[in-house]
């Protein structure tokens, strides 16, 4: 058993344990999205060989270069875009990713809407919420989320599945996970993309459905 397989087994055990003791234990287990950005091909291949099929990337071009060769070799790969998406990369992203976690501004939502009637692989979209109101971070501000969600859903006809957040590193993450859960409930959304290597067990307590785990899965990047 290689180190990636050991890490995966350990994380899945932790997810099961945290989920079974949470208030959300009757819901489906959260999905483990292995963040493969900037990881070596050797590690990614080990993950695939261990049976893992759900991966997250930050950039469209890097993801295309890496995953185009694996799609024919391994079945049922599910690819998630977890980083910021440039509007000029939307067409390519919609053909490449199953899930986009980072709709964070009106111009991006409009561009996605324009291309939904074309061949499109993406079926699941999250709105990224800047729960910490950090100036250097992308995302819709919490006070604007209701209007932005309705704009995406009603005017642009984008099927928004849930919300995503990245808590400030200086804050207790549970505060932001609880807040995102509250916002999602107000919008009647069932999916939450929250929780990374250092805080995914905390995120499970607040109903996370998608855990974005990189370093704890793959180890530190070279």
PyMOL commands that set and color helices and strands:
alter all, ss='L'
color gray80, all
select helices_A, chain A and resi 3-20+41-49+60-67+87-96+106-114+142-155+173-186+200-205+215-218
alter helices_A, ss='H'
color red, helices_A
select strands_A, chain A and resi 31-35+54-57+78-81+99-103+124-130+140-141+160-164+191-193+210-213
alter strands_A, ss='S'
color yellow, strands_A
deselect
rebuild
show_as cartoon
